[in-house]
Amino acid sequence: MSRRVVTLAVGTILTASIAAIALVSLVWLPHPIDDTSGGRLVPPGTDGYLFGTDTLGRDLTTQFMIGARVAMLTGIGAVAIAAAIGIVVGIVAAFAQGWLDDTLAALLDILIAFPTLLLAMLIVAAQPATLWTAILAIGLAQSAIIARLTRILVRRILASDYVTAARTSGTGPLGIVVGHVLPNIWTTLAVSLALQFGLAVLAEASLSYLGLGAPPPNASWGRLLQEAQQTVLVAPMGAIVPGVLLIVLVIGVNLIADGLRDALDPTLPGARRKEVAR
């Protein structure tokens, strides 16, 4: 079994496990989200509380499951926004000429110079703190990265001989984008978007830790970590489990991205050997 297959398999298993928890949380939770009748800091395994309770008496298992839902929703939503905006802007910038090309390129470089978390914090600070605001802020911040990558890839495709031939034959910009550009850049973009998924999850957890993310009753892993730091010596599960779940999800999507890169990138040595064998 090749390393590529193992990487994809492990990444898929890790990510699917968190996705499964998120899906289950939509239809079933061990306890109501606002139930505080369990008692303060009940030890794990007591009275049906698998991981115990927090300082307010809420079931930690329920909080962790909701946190998985928030993490998956954040990753999917932010990546969708980043892809929708970034790909369009990148293609426009690649086709642009003169001052428009220079302006867009400079603007993208400036946005990328700011860390994603910092840009998201600036956007969230100007709006009420909600989960959707955090997702929108993270997606907008990541769109600059996708746009710059798209611009580089598209300009490389536009300089190829087959695109020149297509233009000579009368194919318009839309036909070139649909017929030549998108089929040749989607593999690289897929890898980049997978990486951005993990970064989006980390960014949301960081925003929630700082009090700028999803407010209660959305139990973000970042907010759970912030709440548990005061009682970590008394009730360590409140801090350990969210941290482990966050690590599992981020490692899982990064392994998927690594496996996709090995499988789809035609510039890798293994891919070239496979193409020659054909």
BAPA-999225 format. One record per residue: residue number from 1; residue in one letter; x, y, z of N, C-alpha, C in turn. Coordinates in steps of 0.05 Angstrom, whole numbers. Atoms other than C-alpha are relative to their C-alpha. Layout:
BEGIN
   resi   resn     n_px     n_py     n_pz    ca_px    ca_py    ca_pz     c_px     c_py     c_pz
    NUM      A        X        Y        Z        X        Y        Z        X        Y        Z
...
***
This chain:
BEGIN
   resi   resn     n_px     n_py     n_pz    ca_px    ca_py    ca_pz     c_px     c_py     c_pz
      1      M       17      -24        0        0        0        0       18       25        0
      2      S      -16      -24        3       29       67      -21       -5       20       22
      3      R        3      -21      -20       41      126       25      -24       18       -6
      4      R       22      -16        8      -10      165      -15      -27      -11        9
      5      V       25       13       -8      -65      115       -1       -3        1       31
      6      V        1       -1      -29      -47      111       73       -7       28       10
      7      T        5      -28       -8      -46      187       80      -29        7       -4
      8      L       28       -6        5     -114      194       47      -19      -15       19
      9      A       18       17      -17     -144      137       87        0       11       29
     10      V       -1      -10      -28     -120      163      155      -13       27        2
     11      G       12      -26        0     -140      234      138      -31       -1       -2
     12      T       29        3        4     -209      212      115      -13      -11       25
     13      I       11       12      -25     -220      170      178       -2       21       22
     14      L       -1      -21      -22     -200      227      225      -22       21       -5
     15      T       19      -21        7     -242      279      188      -28      -11        1
     16      A       26       12        0     -301      232      179      -10       -5       29
     17      S        9        4      -28     -302      217      254      -11       25       12
     18      I       10      -25      -10     -311      290      271      -26        8      -15
     19      A       25       -6       15     -362      299      215      -23      -17       10
     20      A       21       17      -11     -401      240      243      -11       10       26
     21      I        9      -12      -26     -403      272      312      -18       24       -6
     22      A       16      -24        7     -428      336      280      -27       -7      -11
     23      L       25        8       11     -482      301      241      -19      -12       22
     24      V       16       12      -21     -505      261      302      -12       22       18
     25      S        9      -22      -18     -510      327      342      -24       14      -11
     26      L       24      -13       12     -563      351      293      -26      -14        7
     27      V       24       15       -5     -611      296      312       -1      -11       29
     28      W        0       11      -27     -589      274      382       22       12       16
     29      L      -20      -10      -19     -554      303      442       -5      -14       27
     30      P        4       14      -26     -542      269      510      -18       15       19
     31      H       16      -17      -18     -573      328      547       -7       26      -15
     32      P        6      -26       13     -607      393      527       23       19        3
     33      I      -23      -18        1     -558      447      509        1       19       23
     34      D        1      -19      -22     -581      494      564       -6      -12       27
     35      D        6       13      -25     -591      442      618       23        3       19
     36      T      -20       -4      -21     -553      462      681       -6      -15       25
     37      S        8       14      -24     -583      412      728       20      -22        8
     38      G      -19       21       -6     -523      366      728       17        5       24
     39      G      -18       -6      -22     -486      402      782       27       10      -10
     40      R      -24      -14        8     -422      442      780       24      -20        1
     41      L      -25       16        2     -359      404      757       -3      -29       10
     42      V        5       28       -6     -388      334      763       22      -17      -14
     43      P      -22       16       12     -332      282      751      -10      -17      -23
     44      P        8       16       23     -332      242      686      -12      -27        9
     45      G       13       25       -6     -378      181      686      -20        0       22
     46      T       19       -2      -22     -423      207      741      -28        6      -10
     47      D       28       -6        6     -499      203      732       -5        4      -30
     48      G        5       -2       29     -495      193      657       15       22      -14
     49      Y      -16      -22       13     -446      250      644       28      -12       -7
     50      L      -24       15        9     -391      216      603       25       15        7
     51      F      -24      -16       -5     -341      273      609       -4       20       23
     52      G        5      -17      -23     -372      307      669      -15       25       -9
     53      T       14      -26        5     -401      378      672       20       23        3
     54      D      -17      -23       -3     -373      448      668       -7       16       24
     55      T        5      -16      -24     -375      505      718      -29        8        3
     56      L       28       -7       -1     -448      519      701      -18      -24        3
     57      G       15       24       -2     -470      447      706      -10      -12      -26
     58      R        8       10       27     -477      435      631       16      -25       -7
     59      D      -13       25        8     -460      367      602       22        6      -20
     60      L      -22       -5       18     -391      370      570       -1      -16      -26
     61      T        3       16       24     -406      314      521      -17       15      -20
     62      T       18      -16       17     -463      356      493       15       24      -12
     63      Q      -15      -24       10     -417      417      488       20       -8      -21
     64      F      -20        9       19     -363      377      452      -13       -7      -27
     65      M       14        8       25     -413      350      401       -9       25      -15
     66      I        8      -25       13     -440      420      387       24       14      -11
     67      G      -25      -11       10     -368      443      380        8      -12      -26
     68      A       -7       13       26     -357      392      325      -18       11      -22
     69      R       18      -12       20     -418      419      289        9       28       -8
     70      V       -9      -27        6     -392      490      294       26       -1      -16
     71      A      -25        2       15     -323      469      270       -4       -8      -29
     72      M        5        9       27     -349      432      209      -14       22      -16
     73      L       15      -21       13     -398      488      192       19       23       -7
     74      T      -19      -21        5     -342      539      198       19       -6      -23
     75      G      -18        8       21     -294      500      154      -14        0      -28
     76      I       15        2       26     -346      487       99       -8       28       -9
     77      G       10      -26        7     -375      557      101       23       19       -9
     78      A      -22      -17        6     -309      594      102       14       -7      -27
     79      V      -13        9       25     -279      552       46      -18        6      -24
     80      A       19       -6       22     -342      561        3        2       30       -7
     81      I       -2      -29        5     -337      637       11       26        7      -13
     82      A      -27       -6       11     -262      638       -2        2       -9      -29
     83      A       -1       11       27     -271      595      -64      -16       17      -19
     84      A       18      -16       17     -329      635      -92       12       27       -7
     85      I      -11      -26        4     -295      702      -84       28       -2      -12
     86      G      -27        2        8     -223      681      -93        4       -9      -29
     87      I       -3       10       28     -231      642     -158       -9       20      -20
     88      V       10      -20       18     -272      696     -191       20       23       -2
     89      V      -19      -22        0     -224      752     -171       26       -8      -13
     90      G      -25       10       12     -163      710     -190       -2       -2      -30
     91      I        3        3       29     -190      695     -259       -2       28      -13
     92      V        2      -27       11     -208      768     -271       28       13        0
     93      A      -26      -12       -1     -139      790     -248       19      -12      -20
     94      A      -17       13       20     -106      739     -294       -5       10      -28
     95      F        8      -10       26     -144      765     -354        5       30       -3
     96      A       -4      -29        1     -133      838     -335       27        8      -11
     97      Q      -25      -11       11      -79      880     -368        5       28       12
     98      G       -8      -27       -7      -41      942     -350       -5        8       29
     99      W        3      -11      -27      -61      984     -289      -19      -17       16
    100      L       18       17      -15     -119      938     -270       13      -25       11
    101      D      -15       23       -9      -74      878     -266       19        7       23
    102      D      -19       -9      -21      -22      916     -225      -15        7       25
    103      T       15       -8      -24      -75      944     -178      -11      -25       15
    104      L       11       24      -13     -108      876     -165       23      -16       13
    105      A      -23       16      -10      -40      842     -156       10       13       26
    106      A      -10      -14      -24      -17      896     -106      -20       -3       23
    107      L       20        2      -21      -83      893      -68        0      -28       13
    108      L       -1       27      -11      -79      817      -61       25       -4       17
    109      D      -25        2      -16       -7      822      -37       -3       14       27
    110      I        4      -15      -26      -27      873       16      -18      -16       18
    111      L       19       15      -17      -85      830       41       14      -25       10
    112      I      -14       25       -8      -41      767       43       21        7       21
    113      A      -21       -8      -20       11      806       84      -11        0       28
    114      F       13        2      -27      -40      808      141       -7      -28        6
    115      P        9       27       -8      -50      743      179      -30       -4       -2
    116      T       28        6        3     -117      710      166      -16        7       26
    117      L       14       -5      -25     -135      714      240       -3       30        6
    118      L        1      -29       -5     -118      788      244      -21       13      -17
    119      L       20      -11       17     -161      805      184      -28       -8        9
    120      A       26        9      -10     -218      763      212       -8       15       25
    121      M        6      -15      -24     -212      799      279       -9       28       -6
    122      L        8      -27        7     -217      867      245      -28        0      -11
    123      I       27        1       11     -279      846      207      -21       -6       22
    124      V       19        7      -21     -312      813      267       -4       23       20
    125      A        2      -22      -20     -297      873      312      -19       21       -9
    126      A       18      -20       11     -339      916      266      -29       -9       -1
    127      Q       26       12        2     -399      869      269       -7      -14       26
    128      P        7       16      -24     -439      834      324       13      -28       -1
    129      A      -14       26       -1     -404      770      346      -21      -22       -3
    130      T       16       23        6     -442      713      314       16      -21      -15
    131      L      -14       21       15     -422      647      283        2        7      -30
    132      W       -1       -6       29     -441      671      213       18       24       -6
    133      T      -19      -22        4     -402      735      222       29      -10        0
    134      A      -26       12       -1     -341      694      241        6      -15      -26
    135      I       -4       15       25     -350      648      181        5       19      -24
    136      L       -3      -20       22     -358      708      134       27       13        2
    137      A      -25      -13       -3     -297      742      163       23      -18       -8
    138      I      -22       18        7     -253      681      157        0       -6      -30
    139      G        2        5       29     -278      666       86       11       24      -16
    140      L      -10      -24       14     -264      738       64       31        2        3
    141      A      -29       -2       -4     -194      736       95       14      -21      -17
    142      Q      -13       21       16     -178      670       60       -3        4      -30
    143      S        5       -3       29     -206      692       -7       24       13      -14
    144      A      -24      -13       12     -143      735      -19       21      -21       -7
    145      I      -19       21        5     -100      673      -14       -8      -16      -24
    146      I       10       16       23     -143      634      -63        1       17      -25
    147      A       -1      -18       24     -147      694     -110       28        2      -11
    148      R      -28       -3       10      -72      702     -113       10      -26      -13
    149      L       -8       26       12      -61      627     -125      -14       -4      -27
    150      T       14        3       25     -115      627     -178       12       18      -22
    151      R      -12      -18       19      -84      687     -213       26      -12      -12
    152      I      -26       11        9      -16      653     -216       -5      -24      -19
    153      L        5       23       16      -45      588     -242      -13        7      -27
    154      V       14       -7       25      -90      620     -294       19       14      -19
    155      R      -19      -13       17      -35      665     -321       19      -20      -13
    156      R      -17       21       12        8      603     -331      -15      -15      -22
    157      I       16       14       21      -49      569     -369       -4       18      -24
    158      L        5      -19       23      -62      631     -412       25        2      -17
    159      A      -25       -2       16       11      630     -434        6      -25      -16
    160      S       -6       25       14        6      559     -461       -8        1      -29
    161      D        5        1       29        4      541     -535      -29       -7       -6
    162      Y       27        8        7      -64      508     -533      -21       22        5
    163      V       18      -23       -5      -97      570     -504        3       20      -23
    164      T       -5      -18       23      -64      612     -558      -14      -10      -25
    165      A       14       12       23      -91      564     -610      -30        4        3
    166      A       29       -3       -4     -160      568     -579       -9       29       -5
    167      R        6      -28        6     -158      644     -582        0        6      -30
    168      T       -2       -3       29     -136      641     -654      -24      -10      -15
    169      S       24       12       13     -195      597     -671      -26       15        7
    170      G       23      -17       -6     -242      649     -642      -14       -6       26
    171      T       12        6      -26     -256      621     -573        1       24       19
    172      G        0      -23      -17     -277      676     -525       10       -6       28
    173      P      -11        3      -27     -254      688     -453      -16      -21       17
    174      L       16       19      -15     -313      649     -423        5      -29       -9
    175      G       -6       27       10     -299      589     -468       27       -9        8
    176      I      -27        7       -9     -226      591     -450        0       -8       30
    177      V        1        6      -29     -242      593     -375      -13      -27        5
    178      V       14       25       -4     -292      536     -379       14      -24      -13
    179      G      -11       22       15     -256      493     -430       29       -6        6
    180      H      -29        4       -4     -183      503     -411       10        8       28
    181      V      -11      -10      -26     -171      542     -347       -9      -17       23
    182      L       10       14      -23     -217      509     -296        8      -30        0
    183      P       -9       28       -1     -201      437     -317       29       -4        7
    184      N      -28        3       -5     -127      451     -309        9       12       27
    185      I       -8      -11      -26     -127      488     -242      -15      -11       24
    186      W       17        9      -22     -180      452     -201       15      -18       19
    187      T      -14       18      -18     -132      400     -174       17       15       20
    188      T      -16      -16      -18      -84      451     -145      -18       15       19
    189      L       18      -15      -18     -142      492     -118      -13      -18       21
    190      A       12       18      -19     -173      431      -86       19       -5       24
    191      V      -20        4      -21     -109      419      -46        1       25       18
    192      S       -2      -25      -16     -105      492      -25      -25        4       17
    193      L       25       -4      -15     -178      494       -4       -2      -20       23
    194      A        0       19      -22     -169      431       38       17       11       23
    195      L      -17      -12      -20     -112      466       74      -14       24       13
    196      Q       15      -23      -11     -155      529       83      -22       -9       19
    197      F       21       10      -18     -209      486      115       12       -3       29
    198      G      -12        3      -26     -162      468      172        7       27       13
    199      L       -7      -26      -11     -138      540      179      -25       15        9
    200      A       25      -13       -7     -210      564      181      -10      -10       28
    201      V        8       11      -26     -226      517      239       17       11       22
    202      L      -18      -12      -20     -165      542      277       -6       29        5
    203      A        6      -29       -3     -183      614      263      -26        4       16
    204      E       25       -2      -15     -254      604      289        4       -6       30
    205      A       -6        7      -28     -228      570      352       15       23       14
    206      S      -15      -23      -12     -180      628      363      -18       24        5
    207      L       19      -22       -4     -235      680      353      -18       -6       24
    208      S       17        7      -23     -280      643      402       15        1       26
    209      Y      -17       -1      -24     -223      637      452        3       29        9
    210      L       -3      -28       -6     -216      713      448      -27       14        5
    211      G       26      -11       -5     -291      723      456      -12       14      -25
    212      L       10      -13       24     -302      744      383      -14      -20      -19
    213      G       12       21       17     -332      679      357      -29       -4        6
    214      A       28        7       -4     -398      644      363       -7        3       29
    215      P        9       -3      -28     -435      665      427      -16      -24        8
    216      P       17       21       -9     -473      616      471      -28        2      -12
    217      P       -6       27       -8     -508      569      461       18      -16      -19
    218      N      -19       13       18     -459      554      404       26       -6       16
    219      A      -23        8      -17     -406      514      442       24       -5      -17
    220      S      -25        3       16     -344      528      400       22      -12       18
    221      W      -22       12      -15     -283      488      420       18       21       11
    222      G      -17      -22      -10     -244      553      427      -12       12       26
    223      R       12      -12      -24     -294      581      477        1      -20       23
    224      L       -2       20      -21     -295      515      515       28       -1       12
    225      L      -28       -1      -10     -219      518      521        4       25       18
    226      Q       -3      -25      -16     -224      590      547      -14       -3       27
    227      E       15        4      -25     -277      571      598       13      -20       19
    228      A      -12       22      -16     -239      509      621       27        7       12
    229      Q      -27       -5       -9     -172      542      633        1        8       30
    230      Q        1       -7      -28     -194      566      702       -2      -25       18
    231      T        5       24      -16     -212      495      725       15      -24      -11
    232      V      -14       22       13     -162      454      685       12      -20       19
    233      L      -12       18      -19     -130      425      747      -22      -16       15
    234      V       22       14      -14     -197      406      778      -16      -18      -19
    235      A       15       15       20     -234      384      715       15        1      -27
    236      P      -16       -3       24     -182      372      661      -14       -8      -26
    237      M       14        9       25     -231      339      611      -11       24      -15
    238      G       11      -23       13     -260      407      596       19       14      -18
    239      A      -21      -12       17     -194      429      566       13      -20      -18
    240      I      -14       21       16     -164      363      541      -16       -8      -24
    241      V       16       11       22     -222      338      499       -3       20      -23
    242      P        2      -19       23     -235      402      458       27        3      -15
    243      G      -26       -3       13     -160      408      445        6      -24      -17
    244      V       -5       25       15     -155      335      422      -18        0      -25
    245      L       18        0       23     -216      341      377        9       21      -21
    246      L      -10      -20       19     -188      405      346       24      -10      -15
    247      I      -25       11       12     -121      371      333       -8      -22      -20
    248      V        8       22       18     -155      310      303      -12       10      -26
    249      L       12      -11       25     -196      351      254       20       14      -18
    250      V      -20      -14       16     -139      395      232       20      -19      -12
    251      I      -18       20       12      -91      337      223      -14      -16      -22
    252      G       15       15       20     -145      299      186       -2       14      -27
    253      V        3      -14       25     -158      353      134       27        6      -13
    254      N      -26       -4       12      -84      366      126       11      -25      -13
    255      L       -8       25       13      -71      293      112      -15       -5      -26
    256      I       15        2       25     -127      294       61       12       18      -21
    257      A      -13      -19       19      -95      355       28       26      -11      -10
    258      D      -25       12        8      -28      320       28       -4      -23      -19
    259      G        6       23       17      -58      257       -2      -11        9      -28
    260      L       10      -10       25      -96      297      -55       23       12      -17
    261      R      -23      -11       15      -32      333      -74       16      -22      -14
    262      D      -15       22       11        4      268      -84      -15      -14      -23
    263      A       16       14       20      -54      239     -124       -6       16      -24
    264      L       10      -16       22      -73      298     -167       20       18      -13
    265      D      -20      -19       11      -11      341     -177       16      -14      -22
    266      P      -14       13       21       16      323     -246       30        7       -1
    267      T      -28       -8        1       83      356     -232       17      -17       18
    268      L      -16       17      -18      104      305     -179       13      -23      -16
    269      P      -15       21       14      155      252     -200      -17      -25       -4
    270      G       16       24        3      107      195     -187      -22        3      -21
    271      A       21       -5       20       52      227     -228       12        0      -28
    272      R      -13       -1       26      101      238     -286        6      -28      -10
    273      R       -6       28        8      123      165     -285      -26      -14       -8
    274      K       25       13        6       50      144     -285      -10        9      -28
    275      E        9      -10       26       35      189     -345       17      -11      -22
    276      V      -18       11       20       96      163     -383       -8      -29       -6
    277      A        8       28        3       73       91     -370      -25       -3      -17
    278      R       24        1       17        7      107     -403        7        2      -29
***
